[in-house]
Amino acid sequence: MSDSKKRGKPTFHPDEDYGNSGTNMPGGNSNEKDEKTVKALLFGFLIFFSGWLVIALNNPFHWPDNTMLFCAFGSLCLLLWCLAFFPVLFGKRKKYRSDLKGCASLFLLGFSALSFFMFFVTKPKAHHGPLSVYVNHIEGHAITDGLGSVPKSQSTGQAVEISFRKSVDFSIRIYRFDQAGELQFDSELRSLNSAIMDTFAGETWVITDMDDKPLYYFVAQQKSAENEVNIARIPPD
């Protein structure tokens, strides 16, 4: 029997890289497909993060800070998973997969899923019907004798909201003045109006300039039963 008949047909192994880039043989152009898929995912995430950045800077929905943090962290975990594990777990590089990489991938996806779950839990519910909002213009006071003259926040009362309306042309800082008489930084206000922020009746807010010089203080109030927004004008009327 001839040597050619003894050898028989060649056997191909799908996990082997034959180096036939651009051909129809195993391992030919899967790398190119993987790269295109990853690039498409990254481009989609770039669009998503651009939109998320615009929402985070403007906060048109008045979401609380923890809600926005959960969404940002979940998105970051998902982006890292796409960068680090998608080509390994689903592309030509399956042979490089290991139990360690599989556990790390599930761990990262778990963090992402948990963050998105907390985002939906903490996100304020949308109101489909007309919503009555009660506006209460609260009185502000100039701080002339230092923080010692500022009343400390009282024990937690009825939950209300507060929004600062600034008519001066310089930036300010907004602090919560806690029950121990300590300033807790909240945000900076460079535009005319602040976002609506959560507070409670009896909580004291201190306004300073950008050098932390105390200027004014406001004490949140509660007059209506629900959905009350305290409006604090800077400088006070």
N, C-alpha and C positions, 0 to 999 in steps of 0.2 A: 504493500500500500504506500502511496506517495506521501511525502512529508506534508503536503498541503492538505490532504484529506485527514491526516492524523491531527493536525492543529485545529481543525473545525472552525466555527465562526467565532469572531472576537466577541468578548463580553464587555459591556459598558457598565460602569458603576456611576449612578447619578450623583453621588457625593464627591466624586473626583473632579478636579478642575483640569480639563484637557488643554486649556489655553487657547481654545478656538474662538477667540473674540470675533464677533461679526459673522459667525456661521450658525448653522442649524444644529450643530452637535451639542451635547450636554455642556452647560456652562458657557454657552456662546455669548448671549447678550443680556443675561439676567442682571449683571451689575449695573448696566445702563438703565434698565427698568427700575431697579431699586433706587438709583440716584434720582431719577425723575419723580418717583413717588415721594421720596423724602423732600425734594425741592418743592413739590406741590404742597405738601403738608406745611412746610416752613413758610411758604408764601401765604397760605391760608391763615396761619397763626400771626403772621406779620399784619395782615388786614385786621384780624381780631384784636390784637394788642393796640393797634393804632386807634381803633374805635373805643376800646376800653380806656385808653389814655385820655381821649377827649371827654368821655363820661366822667372819669375820675377827677379831672380838673374842673369841670363845670358842675358836676353832681346835680343834673336837672331833676332827678327823681327824689332828691333829699334823702338818700339812703344813709343810715348810720355808718360810722367808721368801721365797726366790726364786720358789717355786711360786705363792704367793699374790700376789706382785708381778706376775708374768706375767698371771695371770687378771684382776687389777684393771686393768692397763694395756690389755689387749685389750678389756675391757668398756668402758673409757672411750673408746677409739678408735671402737668401734662406736656408742656413744651420740652422739659428736660427728658421726659420719657421718650418722646418722638426723636429727640436728638441722639440719645444714648442707646436705646433699646430697639427701636423699630427696625433699623437695618439688620440687627443681629438676630432678632426673633422671627422676622418674617421675610427676610431677603435671602440672598445666596449664601450668606454667612451663617447659616444654621449650624454648620459643623463646629463653629466657634462657641456655640451655646453651652452654658454650664449651669449646674444647679444654683450656684451663687448668683449668676446674672439673672436667672429666672426669679429668685427670691427678691433681689433688688428691684426688678421690674414690677413685681406684684406689690411690693412695699410702696413704691412711688405712685403706682396707680391707685393704691388704697388711700394714700394721703390726698390725692387729687379728688377721688370720689367723696371722701369725708368732707373736704373743704367745700365742694359744690353742694353737698347735702346741707351743711351748716349755712351756706349762703341762702338757700331757699327757705331754711327755717327762720333765719333772722331777718330776711327781707320783709319790709312792711307789706301787708296785704293790699292789693289794689281794690279800690272802692268803685263798684260798677254803677252805683246810684249817686245822686247829689249828696255832697258832703258839706255839712255846716261847720265852718271854722269861725271861732270867736277870737277877735283881735283885741288885745288889751295893751294899751300904751302905758308902759311902766315908767315910773319916775327915776331919773338918774341923779346922782349927787357928785359934786366935784370933791376930789380928795386933796385937802389942804394941810392936814396934820399927819401925813404918813399912813401906813397900813394899820397903825394902832387905832385909828378912828373908824375903821371899816368894820361893820358887823360881820361876824363869822356866819357861815352857812348853818341853818338850823337842821334838826333831824329831818329825815326824808319825808316829804309830804306828797301831795297829789302830783302825778306826772303831768308836766306841761311842756311846751316848746318855747324857744326864744330865738329871735332874729335881730341882729344889730343893723341899724341903718345909719351909715356914716355920710355926713355932709362936708367934712373937712378933706383937704387934698393931700394929707399925709397918711402913711400906713400906720396901723396900730396892732397891738397884740391883745389877745383875749385870754384871760385866766379865770379858772374856777377858784374861789376862795373857800377852802374846805373848813370843816368843823374845828380843826386844830389851828386855824389861822395861817395856813400855808397856801402859797400860790401854786396852782396846778395848771401848767400851760395847756391851752386847748388849741388855738390856731392863730394865724395872722390874717388880718383883713386889709387887703390892698385896694380892692374895688369898693364900690359904694355900699353894697349890701352883702351881708353874710348869708350862708345857707341856714335853714331852719335846724336848730340843734335841740337835742333832748335835754331837759333839765327837770327840776321839781320845785314846787312852791317852797320858798324859804332859802333856796340856794343863792349865794352871792357871787356875782361876776365882777371882775376887776378889769378895767381897760388901762393899758399903759402905752407909752410911745415905744419906738423901736429900741430905745436905750433902757427899757424897763422902768421908766419913771411913771409912777401911778398917776392917772388922770381922773378917772371917774369910776363909780361903782353902781351896780344895779342889783336889786333883789327880786328874783322871780316871784310872781304872784299867781294865784289861782282864784278866779271868780266864777267861771262857768263850770258846768259839770264835766265836760269833756271837750276835746279838740280845741284847746285854747292855745293861741300863739301870743307870747309876750313880745311887743315891739319896743326895742331900746334904741333911742335916737342919740347919736353922738355928733356934737356935744348935746347934753340934755337941753330940753326946751326951757 
